[in-house]
Amino acid sequence: MKLVEPPSCNSASTITFIGRNSRGNWVAQEQHGLYGGLFVNRAQALKFALFENGHHPETIVELPREIELDISGRNLTA
């Protein structure tokens, strides 16, 4: 599955970020912190993100940098 930036014309959609944290675990988290989780592999992080976002792969962005699961409720930035 190829992950791409969501189209800018679809501003109603939220973005789900996936990537590795500092300990090598995979993280999936919605940009506003509405949902998220830690996973042992990329496939499980993608499966979770797709389930939670209604199966919209175009709104999933894989980050090249580390991402930490944030449960504080603050917004995430790319």
C-alpha positions as CSV (number, residue, x, y, z in Angstrom):
1,M,0.0,0.0,0.0
2,K,1.4,3.4,-1.0
3,L,0.7,6.1,1.5
4,V,0.3,9.6,0.1
5,E,-0.6,13.1,1.3
6,P,-4.3,13.6,1.4
7,P,-5.7,16.0,-1.3
8,S,-5.9,19.5,0.0
9,C,-9.5,19.9,-1.4
10,N,-10.7,17.3,1.2
11,S,-10.3,19.4,4.3
12,A,-13.2,17.6,6.1
13,S,-11.0,14.5,6.4
14,T,-8.7,14.0,9.3
15,I,-5.2,12.7,8.9
16,T,-3.9,9.6,10.7
17,F,-0.1,9.6,11.2
18,I,1.8,6.4,11.4
19,G,5.5,5.9,12.1
20,R,8.0,4.5,14.6
21,N,8.6,5.8,18.1
22,S,12.0,6.1,19.8
23,R,11.7,2.4,21.0
24,G,11.0,1.1,17.5
25,N,7.3,0.4,18.1
26,W,4.8,1.5,15.5
27,V,2.5,4.3,16.4
28,A,-0.8,5.2,14.7
29,Q,-2.5,8.4,15.8
30,E,-5.2,10.7,14.5
31,Q,-4.1,14.3,14.1
32,H,-6.4,15.6,16.8
33,G,-5.6,12.8,19.2
34,L,-9.1,11.2,18.9
35,Y,-7.6,7.7,18.6
36,G,-4.2,6.1,18.5
37,G,-2.3,3.0,19.5
38,L,1.1,1.3,19.7
39,F,1.8,-1.7,17.5
40,V,4.6,-4.3,17.0
41,N,4.6,-3.9,13.2
42,R,3.6,-1.6,10.4
43,A,0.9,-3.8,9.0
44,Q,-1.0,-3.8,12.3
45,A,-0.7,0.0,12.6
46,L,-2.1,0.4,9.1
47,K,-4.9,-2.0,9.8
48,F,-5.9,0.0,12.9
49,A,-5.6,3.3,11.1
50,L,-7.8,2.1,8.2
51,F,-10.4,0.6,10.5
52,E,-10.6,3.8,12.6
53,N,-10.7,6.2,9.6
54,G,-13.4,4.3,7.7
55,H,-11.0,2.7,5.2
56,H,-9.6,5.9,3.6
57,P,-5.9,5.1,2.8
58,E,-5.5,8.6,1.3
59,T,-5.8,10.1,4.8
60,I,-2.9,8.1,6.2
61,V,0.5,9.7,6.3
62,E,3.6,7.7,7.2
63,L,6.1,10.0,8.9
64,P,9.9,9.6,8.2
65,R,10.7,10.9,11.7
66,E,9.9,9.5,15.1
67,I,6.4,9.9,16.4
68,E,5.4,9.3,20.1
69,L,1.9,8.3,21.1
70,D,0.4,11.4,22.7
71,I,-2.7,10.8,24.9
72,S,-2.7,14.3,26.3
73,G,-5.4,15.5,23.8
74,R,-3.1,18.1,22.1
75,N,-3.1,18.3,18.4
76,L,-0.3,16.6,16.5
77,T,1.7,18.3,13.7
78,A,3.5,16.6,10.8
